[in-house]
């Protein structure tokens, strides 16, 4: 089982978020027991400001057991198509293309996405399986 990771889950763990830490840690443990963890370039970029340097971030991801796997061309195209539908349906800029890239990457390269963002991903990526804290 391959689980793609959404940024908020990792931020919960790396920052010790008092509201979401326990649930995110538990969900990460479940995902690790069941297989591999991966993250795409969007998640890596969103995490970078939370660490003093690149080395520290990469070491934290290594300790966690999360592998970097960039978005494929197909996933990037799916993300753009879903974002276009979202905007045509009146979607505001509360969700930008990075959210769509994370979901399309998970749909393309993983069996599921570990996320707290339930409604958005369910609506715009109906075939995407979610693991939630």
VMD Tcl script that builds the backbone (N, CA, C; Angstrom):
set m [mol new atoms 399]
animate dup $m
set s [atomselect $m all]
$s set {name element resname resid chain x y z} {
  {N N UNK 1 A 0.863 -1.178 0.000}
  {CA C UNK 1 A 0.000 0.000 0.000}
  {C C UNK 1 A 0.903 1.232 0.000}
  {N N UNK 2 A 0.688 2.114 -0.940}
  {CA C UNK 2 A 1.439 3.370 -1.009}
  {C C UNK 2 A 0.511 4.509 -0.586}
  {N N UNK 3 A 0.970 5.306 0.360}
  {CA C UNK 3 A 0.203 6.439 0.858}
  {C C UNK 3 A 0.928 7.731 0.525}
  {N N UNK 4 A 0.268 8.596 -0.231}
  {CA C UNK 4 A 0.796 9.937 -0.490}
  {C C UNK 4 A 0.425 10.829 0.695}
  {N N UNK 5 A 1.302 11.770 0.999}
  {CA C UNK 5 A 1.110 12.623 2.168}
  {C C UNK 5 A 0.734 14.036 1.764}
  {N N UNK 6 A -0.234 14.598 2.468}
  {CA C UNK 6 A -0.632 15.988 2.283}
  {C C UNK 6 A 0.124 16.827 3.318}
  {N N UNK 7 A 0.447 18.040 2.956}
  {CA C UNK 7 A 1.269 18.918 3.789}
  {C C UNK 7 A 0.738 19.091 5.217}
  {N N UNK 8 A -0.552 19.363 5.435}
  {CA C UNK 8 A -1.004 19.605 6.810}
  {C C UNK 8 A -0.708 18.450 7.780}
  {N N UNK 9 A -0.746 17.217 7.300}
  {CA C UNK 9 A -0.442 16.069 8.163}
  {C C UNK 9 A 0.993 16.160 8.665}
  {N N UNK 10 A 1.906 16.441 7.740}
  {CA C UNK 10 A 3.314 16.540 8.116}
  {C C UNK 10 A 3.568 17.754 8.992}
  {N N UNK 11 A 2.906 18.861 8.707}
  {CA C UNK 11 A 3.058 20.049 9.560}
  {C C UNK 11 A 2.574 19.766 10.977}
  {N N UNK 12 A 1.483 19.015 11.099}
  {CA C UNK 12 A 0.988 18.643 12.431}
  {C C UNK 12 A 2.082 17.958 13.236}
  {N N UNK 13 A 2.776 17.027 12.591}
  {CA C UNK 13 A 3.794 16.237 13.272}
  {C C UNK 13 A 5.062 17.056 13.500}
  {N N UNK 14 A 5.531 17.741 12.481}
  {CA C UNK 14 A 6.796 18.465 12.598}
  {C C UNK 14 A 6.708 19.699 13.496}
  {N N UNK 15 A 5.512 20.287 13.615}
  {CA C UNK 15 A 5.369 21.474 14.468}
  {C C UNK 15 A 4.741 21.155 15.819}
  {N N UNK 16 A 4.264 19.919 15.988}
  {CA C UNK 16 A 3.640 19.543 17.256}
  {C C UNK 16 A 2.299 20.226 17.466}
  {N N UNK 17 A 1.531 20.375 16.403}
  {CA C UNK 17 A 0.237 21.057 16.479}
  {C C UNK 17 A -0.622 20.452 17.591}
  {N N UNK 18 A -1.015 21.254 18.592}
  {CA C UNK 18 A -1.744 20.698 19.744}
  {C C UNK 18 A -3.110 20.123 19.391}
  {N N UNK 19 A -3.751 20.637 18.380}
  {CA C UNK 19 A -5.087 20.160 18.019}
  {C C UNK 19 A -5.058 18.883 17.177}
  {N N UNK 20 A -4.073 18.754 16.299}
  {CA C UNK 20 A -4.091 17.668 15.318}
  {C C UNK 20 A -2.960 16.655 15.440}
  {N N UNK 21 A -2.011 16.890 16.335}
  {CA C UNK 21 A -0.823 16.033 16.422}
  {C C UNK 21 A -1.168 14.563 16.640}
  {N N UNK 22 A -1.962 14.254 17.633}
  {CA C UNK 22 A -2.240 12.848 17.973}
  {C C UNK 22 A -2.892 12.111 16.805}
  {N N UNK 23 A -3.870 12.718 16.182}
  {CA C UNK 23 A -4.552 12.063 15.064}
  {C C UNK 23 A -3.641 11.870 13.869}
  {N N UNK 24 A -2.841 12.878 13.567}
  {CA C UNK 24 A -1.928 12.769 12.430}
  {C C UNK 24 A -0.840 11.731 12.688}
  {N N UNK 25 A -0.305 11.693 13.896}
  {CA C UNK 25 A 0.697 10.674 14.239}
  {C C UNK 25 A 0.110 9.271 14.109}
  {N N UNK 26 A -1.088 9.092 14.603}
  {CA C UNK 26 A -1.731 7.784 14.534}
  {C C UNK 26 A -1.959 7.358 13.079}
  {N N UNK 27 A -2.433 8.271 12.266}
  {CA C UNK 27 A -2.674 7.954 10.857}
  {C C UNK 27 A -1.364 7.657 10.128}
  {N N UNK 28 A -0.307 8.393 10.446}
  {CA C UNK 28 A 1.000 8.111 9.849}
  {C C UNK 28 A 1.503 6.726 10.246}
  {N N UNK 29 A 1.328 6.365 11.506}
  {CA C UNK 29 A 1.741 5.024 11.955}
  {C C UNK 29 A 0.983 3.943 11.193}
  {N N UNK 30 A -0.310 4.157 11.013}
  {CA C UNK 30 A -1.114 3.198 10.250}
  {C C UNK 30 A -0.588 3.075 8.830}
  {N N UNK 31 A -0.355 4.202 8.188}
  {CA C UNK 31 A 0.143 4.193 6.806}
  {C C UNK 31 A 1.496 3.493 6.712}
  {N N UNK 32 A 2.380 3.739 7.666}
  {CA C UNK 32 A 3.690 3.090 7.659}
  {C C UNK 32 A 3.584 1.577 7.849}
  {N N UNK 33 A 2.704 1.156 8.742}
  {CA C UNK 33 A 2.506 -0.288 8.960}
  {C C UNK 33 A 2.012 -0.968 7.687}
  {N N UNK 34 A 1.237 -0.230 6.902}
  {CA C UNK 34 A 0.605 -0.823 5.729}
  {C C UNK 34 A 1.409 -0.653 4.441}
  {N N UNK 35 A 2.534 0.074 4.496}
  {CA C UNK 35 A 3.321 0.208 3.270}
  {C C UNK 35 A 4.222 1.425 3.251}
  {N N UNK 36 A 4.375 2.014 2.070}
  {CA C UNK 36 A 5.293 3.138 1.826}
  {C C UNK 36 A 4.599 4.482 1.946}
  {N N UNK 37 A 5.408 5.505 2.267}
  {CA C UNK 37 A 4.952 6.888 2.284}
  {C C UNK 37 A 5.678 7.640 1.174}
  {N N UNK 38 A 4.921 8.461 0.423}
  {CA C UNK 38 A 5.541 9.293 -0.607}
  {C C UNK 38 A 5.001 10.714 -0.509}
  {N N UNK 39 A 5.783 11.654 -1.044}
  {CA C UNK 39 A 5.325 13.033 -1.136}
  {C C UNK 39 A 5.843 13.622 -2.432}
  {N N UNK 40 A 5.107 14.581 -2.951}
  {CA C UNK 40 A 5.478 15.217 -4.214}
  {C C UNK 40 A 6.175 16.545 -3.961}
  {N N UNK 41 A 6.586 17.193 -5.045}
  {CA C UNK 41 A 7.333 18.443 -4.955}
  {C C UNK 41 A 6.545 19.561 -4.302}
  {N N UNK 42 A 5.238 19.549 -4.420}
  {CA C UNK 42 A 4.420 20.581 -3.779}
  {C C UNK 42 A 4.550 20.476 -2.265}
  {N N UNK 43 A 4.421 19.285 -1.743}
  {CA C UNK 43 A 4.514 19.069 -0.302}
  {C C UNK 43 A 5.916 19.407 0.190}
  {N N UNK 44 A 6.924 18.977 -0.541}
  {CA C UNK 44 A 8.302 19.290 -0.161}
  {C C UNK 44 A 8.518 20.802 -0.095}
  {N N UNK 45 A 8.038 21.515 -1.098}
  {CA C UNK 45 A 8.196 22.976 -1.124}
  {C C UNK 45 A 7.422 23.641 0.009}
  {N N UNK 46 A 6.226 23.144 0.304}
  {CA C UNK 46 A 5.430 23.744 1.373}
  {C C UNK 46 A 6.038 23.494 2.752}
  {N N UNK 47 A 6.764 22.401 2.909}
  {CA C UNK 47 A 7.413 22.091 4.188}
  {C C UNK 47 A 8.698 22.881 4.406}
  {N N UNK 48 A 9.372 23.239 3.337}
  {CA C UNK 48 A 10.709 23.842 3.441}
  {C C UNK 48 A 10.790 25.034 4.391}
  {N N UNK 49 A 9.824 25.982 4.372}
  {CA C UNK 49 A 9.939 27.135 5.275}
  {C C UNK 49 A 9.901 26.786 6.767}
  {N N UNK 50 A 9.455 25.590 7.110}
  {CA C UNK 50 A 9.325 25.198 8.509}
  {C C UNK 50 A 10.619 24.661 9.109}
  {N N UNK 51 A 11.646 24.548 8.289}
  {CA C UNK 51 A 12.919 23.981 8.731}
  {C C UNK 51 A 14.036 24.989 8.513}
  {N N UNK 52 A 15.059 24.963 9.370}
  {CA C UNK 52 A 16.128 25.951 9.250}
  {C C UNK 52 A 16.959 25.807 7.972}
  {N N UNK 53 A 17.009 24.572 7.434}
  {CA C UNK 53 A 17.771 24.358 6.203}
  {C C UNK 53 A 17.274 23.083 5.513}
  {N N UNK 54 A 17.746 22.880 4.309}
  {CA C UNK 54 A 17.321 21.716 3.518}
  {C C UNK 54 A 17.692 20.402 4.188}
  {N N UNK 55 A 18.907 20.361 4.708}
  {CA C UNK 55 A 19.404 19.124 5.310}
  {C C UNK 55 A 18.498 18.662 6.450}
  {N N UNK 56 A 18.092 19.582 7.283}
  {CA C UNK 56 A 17.226 19.243 8.419}
  {C C UNK 56 A 15.880 18.702 7.941}
  {N N UNK 57 A 15.322 19.326 6.932}
  {CA C UNK 57 A 14.050 18.840 6.368}
  {C C UNK 57 A 14.220 17.435 5.797}
  {N N UNK 58 A 15.241 17.234 4.990}
  {CA C UNK 58 A 15.440 15.928 4.357}
  {C C UNK 58 A 15.713 14.836 5.390}
  {N N UNK 59 A 16.435 15.184 6.451}
  {CA C UNK 59 A 16.671 14.220 7.530}
  {C C UNK 59 A 15.376 13.862 8.246}
  {N N UNK 60 A 14.518 14.841 8.461}
  {CA C UNK 60 A 13.224 14.581 9.113}
  {C C UNK 60 A 12.370 13.654 8.249}
  {N N UNK 61 A 12.359 13.900 6.959}
  {CA C UNK 61 A 11.582 13.037 6.054}
  {C C UNK 61 A 12.175 11.631 5.999}
  {N N UNK 62 A 13.497 11.529 6.018}
  {CA C UNK 62 A 14.144 10.213 6.036}
  {C C UNK 62 A 13.783 9.449 7.308}
  {N N UNK 63 A 13.836 10.141 8.461}
  {CA C UNK 63 A 13.467 9.491 9.734}
  {C C UNK 63 A 12.017 8.997 9.696}
  {N N UNK 64 A 11.179 9.772 9.064}
  {CA C UNK 64 A 9.769 9.397 8.946}
  {C C UNK 64 A 9.580 8.231 7.984}
  {N N UNK 65 A 10.490 8.101 7.029}
  {CA C UNK 65 A 10.357 7.044 6.026}
  {C C UNK 65 A 9.568 7.491 4.815}
  {N N UNK 66 A 9.540 8.795 4.558}
  {CA C UNK 66 A 8.786 9.342 3.427}
  {C C UNK 66 A 9.725 9.563 2.246}
  {N N UNK 67 A 9.367 9.022 1.103}
  {CA C UNK 67 A 10.166 9.132 -0.115}
  {C C UNK 67 A 9.622 10.223 -1.023}
  {N N UNK 68 A 10.530 10.955 -1.642}
  {CA C UNK 68 A 10.151 11.979 -2.617}
  {C C UNK 68 A 9.857 11.304 -3.953}
  {N N UNK 69 A 8.721 11.647 -4.519}
  {CA C UNK 69 A 8.354 11.163 -5.850}
  {C C UNK 69 A 7.631 12.293 -6.573}
  {N N UNK 70 A 8.254 12.872 -7.584}
  {CA C UNK 70 A 7.643 14.017 -8.263}
  {C C UNK 70 A 6.391 13.632 -9.045}
  {N N UNK 71 A 5.598 14.637 -9.342}
  {CA C UNK 71 A 4.396 14.444 -10.160}
  {C C UNK 71 A 4.794 14.034 -11.577}
  {N N UNK 72 A 4.040 13.144 -12.130}
  {CA C UNK 72 A 4.242 12.761 -13.530}
  {C C UNK 72 A 3.572 13.791 -14.432}
  {N N UNK 73 A 3.876 13.722 -15.701}
  {CA C UNK 73 A 3.210 14.601 -16.662}
  {C C UNK 73 A 1.709 14.340 -16.657}
  {N N UNK 74 A 1.321 13.065 -16.593}
  {CA C UNK 74 A -0.110 12.725 -16.589}
  {C C UNK 74 A -0.815 13.318 -15.365}
  {N N UNK 75 A -0.189 13.215 -14.195}
  {CA C UNK 75 A -0.792 13.774 -12.985}
  {C C UNK 75 A -0.910 15.290 -13.089}
  {N N UNK 76 A 0.098 15.928 -13.652}
  {CA C UNK 76 A 0.052 17.383 -13.819}
  {C C UNK 76 A -1.099 17.799 -14.729}
  {N N UNK 77 A -1.319 17.044 -15.780}
  {CA C UNK 77 A -2.435 17.350 -16.691}
  {C C UNK 77 A -3.778 17.124 -16.011}
  {N N UNK 78 A -3.904 16.043 -15.251}
  {CA C UNK 78 A -5.147 15.782 -14.507}
  {C C UNK 78 A -5.411 16.906 -13.515}
  {N N UNK 79 A -4.368 17.366 -12.836}
  {CA C UNK 79 A -4.519 18.464 -11.873}
  {C C UNK 79 A -5.030 19.717 -12.570}
  {N N UNK 80 A -4.456 20.051 -13.702}
  {CA C UNK 80 A -4.890 21.230 -14.450}
  {C C UNK 80 A -6.317 21.125 -14.934}
  {N N UNK 81 A -6.707 19.937 -15.369}
  {CA C UNK 81 A -8.083 19.733 -15.829}
  {C C UNK 81 A -9.074 19.839 -14.678}
  {N N UNK 82 A -8.725 19.283 -13.530}
  {CA C UNK 82 A -9.609 19.377 -12.362}
  {C C UNK 82 A -9.697 20.817 -11.871}
  {N N UNK 83 A -8.585 21.534 -11.888}
  {CA C UNK 83 A -8.595 22.938 -11.470}
  {C C UNK 83 A -9.457 23.776 -12.406}
  {N N UNK 84 A -9.403 23.482 -13.687}
  {CA C UNK 84 A -10.240 24.196 -14.656}
  {C C UNK 84 A -11.726 23.961 -14.347}
  {N N UNK 85 A -12.103 22.708 -14.083}
  {CA C UNK 85 A -13.500 22.407 -13.730}
  {C C UNK 85 A -13.912 23.138 -12.458}
  {N N UNK 86 A -13.031 23.160 -11.476}
  {CA C UNK 86 A -13.277 23.848 -10.212}
  {C C UNK 86 A -13.547 25.334 -10.454}
  {N N UNK 87 A -12.695 25.969 -11.242}
  {CA C UNK 87 A -12.855 27.412 -11.520}
  {C C UNK 87 A -14.115 27.670 -12.343}
  {N N UNK 88 A -14.422 26.819 -13.315}
  {CA C UNK 88 A -15.626 26.973 -14.130}
  {C C UNK 88 A -16.888 26.787 -13.294}
  {N N UNK 89 A -16.775 26.002 -12.243}
  {CA C UNK 89 A -17.918 25.764 -11.357}
  {C C UNK 89 A -18.061 26.873 -10.314}
  {N N UNK 90 A -17.229 27.895 -10.422}
  {CA C UNK 90 A -17.323 29.016 -9.495}
  {C C UNK 90 A -16.407 28.929 -8.300}
  {N N UNK 91 A -15.491 27.969 -8.325}
  {CA C UNK 91 A -14.553 27.810 -7.215}
  {C C UNK 91 A -13.721 29.062 -7.009}
  {N N UNK 92 A -13.632 29.476 -5.767}
  {CA C UNK 92 A -12.847 30.654 -5.413}
  {C C UNK 92 A -11.381 30.250 -5.290}
  {N N UNK 93 A -10.555 31.198 -5.013}
  {CA C UNK 93 A -9.124 30.902 -4.920}
  {C C UNK 93 A -8.730 30.391 -3.534}
  {N N UNK 94 A -9.679 29.825 -2.809}
  {CA C UNK 94 A -9.340 29.199 -1.530}
  {C C UNK 94 A -8.465 27.974 -1.780}
  {N N UNK 95 A -8.656 27.346 -2.918}
  {CA C UNK 95 A -7.832 26.210 -3.325}
  {C C UNK 95 A -7.159 26.586 -4.628}
  {N N UNK 96 A -5.848 26.480 -4.627}
  {CA C UNK 96 A -5.062 26.811 -5.807}
  {C C UNK 96 A -4.503 25.539 -6.422}
  {N N UNK 97 A -3.835 25.688 -7.528}
  {CA C UNK 97 A -3.325 24.536 -8.263}
  {C C UNK 97 A -2.487 23.579 -7.404}
  {N N UNK 98 A -1.719 24.035 -6.400}
  {CA C UNK 98 A -0.970 23.056 -5.593}
  {C C UNK 98 A -1.858 21.992 -4.947}
  {N N UNK 99 A -3.041 22.359 -4.493}
  {CA C UNK 99 A -3.957 21.370 -3.912}
  {C C UNK 99 A -4.343 20.316 -4.943}
  {N N UNK 100 A -4.543 20.748 -6.162}
  {CA C UNK 100 A -4.914 19.828 -7.234}
  {C C UNK 100 A -3.739 18.938 -7.616}
  {N N UNK 101 A -2.528 19.475 -7.579}
  {CA C UNK 101 A -1.338 18.670 -7.873}
  {C C UNK 101 A -1.132 17.585 -6.815}
  {N N UNK 102 A -1.323 17.919 -5.553}
  {CA C UNK 102 A -1.174 16.929 -4.479}
  {C C UNK 102 A -2.159 15.779 -4.690}
  {N N UNK 103 A -3.400 16.101 -4.999}
  {CA C UNK 103 A -4.418 15.067 -5.205}
  {C C UNK 103 A -4.150 14.237 -6.453}
  {N N UNK 104 A -3.808 14.894 -7.549}
  {CA C UNK 104 A -3.539 14.167 -8.793}
  {C C UNK 104 A -2.306 13.276 -8.649}
  {N N UNK 105 A -1.297 13.759 -7.934}
  {CA C UNK 105 A -0.108 12.946 -7.660}
  {C C UNK 105 A -0.509 11.697 -6.884}
  {N N UNK 106 A -1.313 11.866 -5.848}
  {CA C UNK 106 A -1.752 10.720 -5.046}
  {C C UNK 106 A -2.545 9.733 -5.892}
  {N N UNK 107 A -3.420 10.247 -6.716}
  {CA C UNK 107 A -4.244 9.385 -7.565}
  {C C UNK 107 A -3.380 8.618 -8.567}
  {N N UNK 108 A -2.313 9.241 -9.041}
  {CA C UNK 108 A -1.451 8.647 -10.055}
  {C C UNK 108 A -0.396 7.715 -9.465}
  {N N UNK 109 A 0.186 8.075 -8.329}
  {CA C UNK 109 A 1.366 7.374 -7.832}
  {C C UNK 109 A 1.143 6.573 -6.553}
  {N N UNK 110 A -0.042 6.677 -5.964}
  {CA C UNK 110 A -0.283 6.033 -4.670}
  {C C UNK 110 A -1.639 5.337 -4.675}
  {N N UNK 111 A -1.881 4.628 -3.589}
  {CA C UNK 111 A -3.171 3.961 -3.413}
  {C C UNK 111 A -4.170 4.838 -2.674}
  {N N UNK 112 A -3.635 5.856 -1.973}
  {CA C UNK 112 A -4.504 6.737 -1.196}
  {C C UNK 112 A -3.720 7.982 -0.790}
  {N N UNK 113 A -4.452 8.961 -0.268}
  {CA C UNK 113 A -3.871 10.211 0.217}
  {C C UNK 113 A -4.192 10.362 1.689}
  {N N UNK 114 A -3.174 10.611 2.494}
  {CA C UNK 114 A -3.365 10.902 3.923}
  {C C UNK 114 A -3.535 12.408 4.059}
  {N N UNK 115 A -4.737 12.819 4.460}
  {CA C UNK 115 A -5.083 14.237 4.493}
  {C C UNK 115 A -6.138 14.513 5.549}
  {N N UNK 116 A -6.220 15.780 5.960}
  {CA C UNK 116 A -7.329 16.228 6.812}
  {C C UNK 116 A -8.393 16.927 5.978}
  {N N UNK 117 A -8.102 17.248 4.723}
  {CA C UNK 117 A -8.997 18.021 3.867}
  {C C UNK 117 A -9.984 17.089 3.170}
  {N N UNK 118 A -11.048 16.746 3.855}
  {CA C UNK 118 A -11.968 15.715 3.384}
  {C C UNK 118 A -12.858 16.134 2.216}
  {N N UNK 119 A -13.583 17.203 2.370}
  {CA C UNK 119 A -14.589 17.573 1.384}
  {C C UNK 119 A -14.026 17.979 0.045}
  {N N UNK 120 A -12.979 18.769 0.040}
  {CA C UNK 120 A -12.401 19.252 -1.205}
  {C C UNK 120 A -11.908 18.100 -2.074}
  {N N UNK 121 A -11.085 17.235 -1.520}
  {CA C UNK 121 A -10.542 16.144 -2.321}
  {C C UNK 121 A -11.627 15.158 -2.754}
  {N N UNK 122 A -12.581 14.914 -1.901}
  {CA C UNK 122 A -13.669 14.003 -2.279}
  {C C UNK 122 A -14.480 14.550 -3.446}
  {N N UNK 123 A -14.691 15.852 -3.446}
  {CA C UNK 123 A -15.518 16.445 -4.503}
  {C C UNK 123 A -14.803 16.476 -5.849}
  {N N UNK 124 A -13.530 16.853 -5.866}
  {CA C UNK 124 A -12.832 17.085 -7.128}
  {C C UNK 124 A -12.012 15.890 -7.604}
  {N N UNK 125 A -11.822 14.884 -6.739}
  {CA C UNK 125 A -11.090 13.674 -7.112}
  {C C UNK 125 A -11.850 12.477 -6.561}
  {N N UNK 126 A -12.982 12.202 -7.166}
  {CA C UNK 126 A -13.917 11.203 -6.623}
  {C C UNK 126 A -13.338 9.801 -6.498}
  {N N UNK 127 A -12.426 9.418 -7.377}
  {CA C UNK 127 A -11.849 8.086 -7.293}
  {C C UNK 127 A -10.692 7.979 -6.315}
  {N N UNK 128 A -10.288 9.079 -5.731}
  {CA C UNK 128 A -9.145 9.095 -4.814}
  {C C UNK 128 A -9.554 8.573 -3.449}
  {N N UNK 129 A -8.846 7.570 -2.975}
  {CA C UNK 129 A -9.100 7.041 -1.633}
  {C C UNK 129 A -8.354 7.888 -0.627}
  {N N UNK 130 A -9.022 8.177 0.479}
  {CA C UNK 130 A -8.439 9.024 1.517}
  {C C UNK 130 A -8.248 8.244 2.804}
  {N N UNK 131 A -7.150 8.519 3.467}
  {CA C UNK 131 A -6.913 8.060 4.837}
  {C C UNK 131 A -6.934 9.321 5.676}
  {N N UNK 132 A -7.757 9.331 6.702}
  {CA C UNK 132 A -7.933 10.531 7.513}
  {C C UNK 132 A -7.635 10.238 8.978}
  {N N UNK 133 A -7.029 11.238 9.642}
  {CA C UNK 133 A -6.789 11.060 11.085}
  {C C UNK 133 A -8.095 10.981 11.864}
}
mol reanalyze $m
mol bondsrecalc $m
mol representation Tube
mol addrep $m
